[in-house]
Every structure is written in structure tokens, then in C-alpha cells.
Amino acid sequence: MADICGMQVDYLIIGQGLCGSFLSRYLLEAGCSVLVIDQPVENSASRIASGIINPVTGRRLVRTWEIEQLMPFAWEAYSSWGEQLQQSLIRKISVLDFPPNPSMQQAFEERAAEDTYLQYPVAADEWKPFFNFLFPPGLIQPALSISIGTLLTAWRKELENRQWIRSEVFEWNDLTYSDSEVRYRDIIAKKIIFCDGVNGQQLPCFQLLPFAPNKGEVIWARIPGLPDSHIYKLGIHIVPWEGDVFWIGSSYEWNFTHDQPTESFRNQIEQTLKKWLRVNFQILDHRAAIRPANLERRPFIGLHPHHPSLAILNGMGTKGCSLAPWFARELANHLLLGTPIHPQADIARFTKILGKNSLE
Ligand SMILES: Cc1cc2nc3c(=O)[nH]c(=O)nc-3n(C[C@H](O)[C@H](O)[C@H](O)COP(=O)(O)OP(=O)(O)OC[C@H]3O[C@@H](n4cnc5c(N)ncnc54)[C@H](O)[C@@H]3O)c2cc1C
């Protein structure tokens, strides 16, 4: 199956966020034919994300799941793709973390004694012209910073040039499938792979997976003079974006009634910045997106246990930058070579639940 003119392809991919982009890259590199269907939206999770891979997260500063293998893999995946696309996609960066109170200061100091990603304290004087703070900052390094927007735009252009992408909305009702193929309008494919982010929870085939969407709001602000050498953290993150513009956020809400930005978030960020910053800032933009998160905080990867022509790459939650490259590779290898998927990520763990789905 390689003739795209007849719209017969090996794989039909729904979505061109981080997941669909990496998966299409790996399948195309392996010589497969691929068609991507993606309706671009400004507030997809990938478009709103700050693009940080932070090896140590949370109040307790614990290492993130599987970071020892995810981080070097991500470095290679984004660097090599950047070279191909002639774009700068990734750089190493340090997180300057300001403890908000004595107990967090103590926790940082204790964790720094046992984890090489952490350093406490670091010289504070050079930061005094920029920030008000009571306790000296610590450092998390190296973290990685990804230019997701640059990647998505450059890859989309490549796909468009070769007519491997359609900008349209995928409609479930136009899909039929058997165990060996799927048909969607004029397209016949061996498999369809859903990389549709938060919309995945509405698919009849996968809606019983324990999705738990999570809303995040973000502000972009101009902060002239603030060095773009670091990410700054004091409850919220200030992340270098472009020139003197910084990404500032974000919220993390399990309960929400709409996907739009709110006045209360903007006010809260404005107040925080006024207290924390000693330099001027000017708010430029404010947006919100929904993270495709889930209750287990582990991705949803693999073939539908009862319908082998349907597959999924989703559930990246707050960590798509590190999880999407690794698990896109794992899924591609699984499809092509039959290699196993990490048991904590493989949707085979939901075989029973997914059996309850009435697709007929
Ligand atoms: C505020 C915020 C900050 C974040 N910061 C970070 C961070 O610093 N580091 C990190 O690792 N992660 C971060 N994340 C999480 C990260 O954004 C996600 O894990 C990741 O982007 C998910 O990628 P995805 O490809 O699964 O989904 P998406 O980015 O949502 O992509 C899905 C794509 O599918 C398309 N689509 C969906 N349904 C259809 C349909 N029916 N027809 C056609 N097209 C369709 C959508 O338009 C979209 O283009 C953040 C998220 C948010 C909201």
C-alpha cells in the first residue's frame, strides 16, 4: 500500500499536535505511506504549551517518570529533526527556583544533597535587580526548552508540500472498519491512529479510557531586560518565549465549565508579577487550552484490544514534550516490528473496560 493518489495509505493519522507529528515522522522515515487529517486550532495543548522538559517536578522535587531515558531520547529526537527541518527546536536551559517559604527552602536543600539535577543555593545577588525574594533561589539543570510552534509549523509545511495532510475535521460517522482495514470517505488504510488530544475522549472506540482533561491558562508578557537564559519559578513559571516576550503560567484545573481564558486568572498573574518582579512588564496575550490528561498520569498507547485496525497515541497530560517522541517511536516500532509497548502505557491494560464499548 503506497499509492497516495488512489488514497490508499498504510496509516491514517488524526491530529497533528506533538503526538501526530512525531508518529507521522517515524512512520514516514520507516518507508510507510501516511495521511494526516488535522483541523488546526489556535488553542490546542501543543500550541499553548511552554515546551519545557523539566527532570524534577512537584512540591517534593521528585524525578519525573522514566526521565533518565526520556530526556536523552528527546534531546536527540528534537535536535535531529531540527537539522532536517533547518530550524532550531531545542536548547538546554536552567530553572531558577525561588522557594516561597522556609519549609520549601529546607526541602530544596535536602533534595539537592541527593539529586544531581538540583543545586542549592545559588548566588542570589545577580537576581536582585529583577526579583523580590526572601529566600535564595536553587537551580534545576539541565532542563530542555522546545520550540513546539516552530516544529508544528515546519512539519506541517513538509506534509502539505507532499500532500500528506488534509486540513479538515475528522468525522467519526464517516469511518467504517474491519479487523484488517479502515475506510474513511475516499481513503483506505491499514490502520487509523488517533492523536487527537483532548477530543480523543469523545471517540466511541476510546471514550471509556479514564481521560481526565485539565485546563491550563497562560499569559504572554513583554519583560524588557529580563535575561532569557533561565526559566524563573515561584509558584508560577516565567519562560523565555521570543525576544523580550515571556510565557507565564499556568493554571492546573480539574474542574472547569469552559475552555476560555478567565478574568480571575489574568488578575491573579498580574498581582503575582507586581509583587515578584522589580522590572516593568506589559501583558500581551492570554489564552487557555485543555491538557489531554488522565487519572493514572500514564499515556494511552497502542492498538484497540478488540479492534486491531484502530489505535491511539494520547494521554500525554502535562508532559507531551518528553512523552510524545518516545511513545511515538514505541508505537511505530510496535506497528512495524511487533515490539512491546511499556506495560504502564499500553492500552492493553484497559482490555476489559474497552470490551464494554458498544461500537456496533
Ligand atoms: C498551558 C499548558 C502548558 C503546557 N506546558 C507543557 C510543557 O511545558 N511541557 C510539556 O511537556 N507539556 C506541556 N503541556 C502539555 C502538552 O501540551 C500536551 O501533553 C501535548 O501538547 C499533547 O499533544 P497531543 O498531540 O496529544 O494533543 P494536541 O496538541 O491537542 O493535538 C491534537 C491535534 O488534533 C487535532 N484534532 C483533534 N480532533 C480533531 C478532529 N476531529 N479532526 C481534525 N483534527 C482534530 C487538533 O486540532 C490538534 O491539532 C502543556 C499544556 C498546557 C495546556
The ligand as a Gaussian input file, in Angstrom:
#p B3LYP/6-31G(d) Opt

LIG

0 1
 C       -0.958000      25.577000      29.496000
 C       -0.241000      24.325000      29.106000
 C        1.142000      24.230000      29.326000
 C        1.832000      23.073000      28.985000
 N        3.191000      23.041000      29.160000
 C        3.872000      21.916000      28.850000
 C        5.285000      21.861000      28.985000
 O        5.950000      22.854000      29.332000
 N        5.929000      20.687000      28.717000
 C        5.245000      19.579000      28.313000
 O        5.870000      18.535000      28.096000
 N        3.900000      19.607000      28.124000
 C        3.206000      20.738000      28.394000
 N        1.848000      20.772000      28.228000
 C        1.168000      19.536000      27.812000
 C        1.298000      19.337000      26.303000
 O        0.828000      20.498000      25.671000
 C        0.474000      18.126000      25.853000
 O        0.854000      16.981000      26.580000
 C        0.699000      17.831000      24.365000
 O        0.764000      19.006000      23.633000
 C       -0.405000      16.947000      23.816000
 O       -0.175000      16.773000      22.440000
 P       -1.214000      15.967000      21.545000
 O       -0.608000      15.844000      20.192000
 O       -1.626000      14.713000      22.252000
 O       -2.542000      16.859000      21.525000
 P       -2.877000      18.308000      20.831000
 O       -1.751000      19.232000      20.953000
 O       -4.170000      18.693000      21.421000
 O       -3.057000      17.951000      19.307000
 C       -4.217000      17.340000      18.790000
 C       -4.435000      17.816000      17.372000
 O       -5.531000      17.086000      16.828000
 C       -6.422000      17.968000      16.167000
 N       -7.755000      17.380000      16.210000
 C       -8.434000      16.962000      17.301000
 N       -9.636000      16.453000      16.930000
 C       -9.697000      16.555000      15.576000
 C      -10.681000      16.201000      14.595000
 N      -11.847000      15.628000      14.942000
 N      -10.421000      16.459000      13.299000
 C       -9.251000      17.039000      12.918000
 N       -8.276000      17.391000      13.802000
 C       -8.500000      17.146000      15.108000
 C       -6.303000      19.251000      16.980000
 O       -6.730000      20.367000      16.232000
 C       -4.798000      19.288000      17.270000
 O       -4.088000      19.899000      16.217000
 C        1.136000      21.945000      28.481000
 C       -0.235000      22.047000      28.225000
 C       -0.909000      23.226000      28.534000
 C       -2.383000      23.338000      28.234000

